């Protein structure tokens, strides 16, 4: 069908996919976009990752909606690409496919006891408190007075806040009802956050670190000796330290100088140069063994943690959250770079194992660049990928798909996914959640099971996309 409008499938309706759709509509208005999503709801980590007490960030969903779904981009939810529809099928139906599938699994610590009940990937806790339907059934035990969070990134900051906020504060958020109920009964008094390197190397952004020291009724404790920089880090900060690193070091010095907490509220203890070596417990987590590190500069110039000989410290705890980063998983029939956990790509053009561009296949977000950057980073990233796609379209470099035409993919989806969720279905879910939220004076009350979401979307009744 020469002259037909190009049709682009974006796989993954999280921030990277939404920014890519918006950017593509801006750069090439004459294009049809289908936004595929495994869940019945769009916006990925904006809905299921961003912490419930960061509602101001969640408002970005209005922008995503306005710039994508309300601008003619279709939402095709509850469709798992690679399971319900294959990559080859997408390529037969679309001029181009942009993968925006993010990084779904957690990195392992590879230490003994990691699998004990009570030791969780922080990503599981995050998905659970954010009402991700696949995690609703998890049961966290908050009955011990101490929890340990491993890692010094923004996810560690999020889960630390969620463990220390009072029920009154949690009630003002859209935290999932099942999580609110369980956290209300929490007996946690102290959250210890373990950083394997020092204050100059934390991965927190400064706003997130500052927030940890300003939570209502929550004390922060940093040992002055641990806040003091070692000579290698001091030199690094003076010569090449980033603005964020300087800010973070100053914040940690300020926390260390605070007088010890005397009130009975919860407290956050930030530890540095400490790596977990073993999680211990009889049938469930009871303690974590931690070794001390020093900072050394390795041949590649990076500052690395090196174990220091000496005794291990044992910290008793009933909950361990491992927050040491996410990893992408390979997608069926699409090249994958095992070492970096990304789709091999050049500026978003996915490459074959021989290093040649794979015509019509693109990547954006964490699956393109690895798990770095904050939400806004995806905007520039999407613009880069989209400009390559538009350049290829204009150069006539993208082959005409054999089954082009919206009705053909719609017929396929009609057969395979009678419970497909369209934009109308999502709007029904959204309206219901917001309405329930209004009645409880909360931003929204989430539907947190696939059954409830699909029932509300009305997609139990077989029908095709529109
Ligand atoms: P991250 O920023 O990469 O932090 C991972 C942390 O885990 C680092 O402190 C890292 O230390 C540590 N770590 C890695 N392997 C370890 C090991 N074996 N033992 C002990 N510690 C280990 O990852 P993230 O927190 O999952 O966040 C992912 C991305 O999402 C980041 O770009 C983050 O900024 C973003 N995010 C942003 C927000 C926000 O803006 N509010 C919220 C959540 C997430 P080393 O530095 O020593 O490797």
Boltz pocket constraint, residues with backbone or C-beta under 6 A from the ligand:
constraints:
  - pocket:
      binder: B
      contacts: [[A, 108], [A, 109], [A, 150], [A, 151], [A, 152], [A, 153], [A, 154], [A, 155], [A, 156], [A, 158], [A, 194], [A, 195], [A, 196], [A, 197], [A, 201], [A, 202], [A, 203], [A, 204], [A, 205], [A, 208], [A, 274], [A, 275], [A, 276], [A, 323], [A, 324], [A, 325], [A, 326], [A, 371], [A, 372], [A, 373], [A, 374], [A, 375]]
      max_distance: 6.0
